[in-house]
């Protein structure tokens, strides 16, 4: 069942949001495989804000940050694009439609600002993949590869 939230707000990130934003990030991404610390997350989020201050949004409900929607922009063959660099919803609020509404917001923002596409990377084992597919995202022929240095 999808719940429509009255008062759900998408607004630009402010430095005063940092503590709540870190909590949202850790709620979504802390795992045995990824051992994020608060300090690491702060650096990650602040670096994204520094690069694209006009593309980093928080999702607010009743004056509480319940989600993040951080983007970057670039140019590709088909024109200007957005990349969804960080997207998270507090665990207590998942499965209630906030993620879906966030992607609707993102689609409207991209169209209104004349972006030709939105790209994202996600873990194929996670529930988020189904949400992205329901919202019209398609798998591409590109493969994300990684080489770590210890």
Secondary structure, 3 states (H helix, E strand, C coil): CCCCCCCCEEEECCHHHHHHHHHHHHHHHCCCCCCCCHHHHHHHHHHHHHHCHHHEEEEEECCEEEEEEEEEEEEECCEEEEEEEEEEECHHHCCCCHHHHHHHHHHHHHHHCCCCEEEECCCCCCCHHHHHHHCCCCCCCCCCCCCCCC
